[in-house]
């Protein structure tokens, strides 16, 4: 347990600072420019999350898994090549679907826009690759420093642009520049592992990419579609009011998943063949994380109005009820993430996919049939039931996994 706490001293600080930066960016944009612009910035952040999901949760996890199990082979060279292919593919998809993905930025999508955007996107993907490399090497200090630097630069850029009331597309691009600025940390010590190029294989990545694809469609992608649906049905202003408490939940999730993803997943990947060791480690980490999350969640529920005022402004205080409901799902999120990372490390593809699909389906049903009856409140209930079903599904198969070959 001491080693876990030692590892999270760096990663925990980085995640905490990033959460504070996200909180301040949301507060500045929401209070200065209003719910409509706030919802558009959130939409852009969500788009970036969609773009980087497969590299971060697919390619990088393959890199970590093979490094942790000492099956490196040519995995790094393989990862580099598929990053390049993915980058080209993403640009093509964005161009073909520009009416859905980018037109709401209210800017002419000229050749100069695409040239500028493609450069920024390429640098952002390079940043994600370097983060994965540091995780694979368990170089948590460098990993954390890159994230800390990016967070501070993002804060300075977005705060300045929002205070000066710049258009949404400039604020969005400023946010993107800040996100990959941590590359400068790597440039001080530009060290890469040796890259073997034996064969152009896709097979070693299939388990990781398949789970990442499902997570993308059932998580970040689903959020993007639901928010687009809300734009069409309720408008940007109402959507911004819902996104305010929802972003608080996402920031809490980022705190937990950041620590769990950096430290817990890497350790579990290394000991995954020893189920008893995995079980003991899971129990220790659960106790370490659940207590502070419970304290935070209960405090936010009791002082929900004050929390909304702290995070945003008086214009958002009426959404305190949504926050209270969402906190049910946020508490269940902790054990859910831990179990999910265990199945990710063990490449139990069908279990992880099943949990994602079932919980996403329940979320969609609740939103679709309940929006006309409960309005914005239905999004909070859908969030709570989504994590309830996700945890129940994973818990059932967790005990089955422990009993197999026992």
VENJO-V323043 format. One line per field, one symbol per residue. ss: DSSP state (@ for helix, = for strand, . for the rest). phi: phi as a letter, one per 40 degrees, with the letter a starting at -180 (. if undefined). psi: psi as a letter, one per 20 degrees, with the letter a starting at -180 (. if undefined). Layout:
ss = ???
phi = ???
psi = ???
This chain:
ss = .@@@@@@@@@@@@@@@@@@@@@@@@@@@@@@@@@@@@@@@@@@@@@@@@@@@@@@@@@@@@@@@@@@@......@@@@@@@@@@@@@@@@@@@@@@.@@@@.@@@.....@@@@@@@@@@@@@@@@@@@@@@@@@@...@@@@@@@@@@@@@@@@@@@@@@@@....@@@@@@@@@@@@@..@@@@@@..............@@@@@@@@@@@@@@@@@@@@@@@@@@@@@@@@.@@@@@@@@@@@@@@@@@@@@@@@@@@@@@@@@@@@@...@@@@@@@@@@@@@@@@@@@@@@@@@@@@.@@@@@@@@..@@@@@@@@@@@@@@@@@@@@@@@@@@@@@@@@...@@@@@@@@@@@@@@@@@@@@@@@@@@..@@@@@@@@@@@@@@@@@@@@@@@@@@@...
phi = .cccccccccccccccccccccdcccccccccbgcccdcccdcccccccccccccccbcccccccccccfbcfbcccccdccccccdcccccccccbccccbcccfacccccccccccccccccccdccccccccccfccccdccccccccccddcccccccccfcccccccccccdccbccddccccbcbbccbcbcacbbdccddcccccccccccbcccdcccccccdccbgccccccccdccccccccccccccccccccccccccbccbcccccccccccdccccccccccccccccbccccccccbaccbcccccccdcccdccccccccccccccccccfcdccccdcccccccccccccccbcccbgccccccccccccccccccccdccccccccgc
psi = hghghghihghgggggghgggggggggggghgirhghghhghgghhghhghiggggifghhgggghghjklgckhghggghhgggggggghgghghkhhghihiilqpmrhhghgghhgghghghgggghghghghikmhghgghghgghgggggggggghghjlqqhhhgghgggghhjiihhghhhmmpqrqopngqmqighighghghhgghghieghgggghhgghghghrhghhhhhhghhhgghhghhgghggghgggggghhhjhinhghggggggghghhhhghggggggghgglgghghhghdahijhijhggggghhghhgihghggghghghghjkmghgggggggghhggggggggiigigichhhhghhgghghghgggghggighghhhpk.
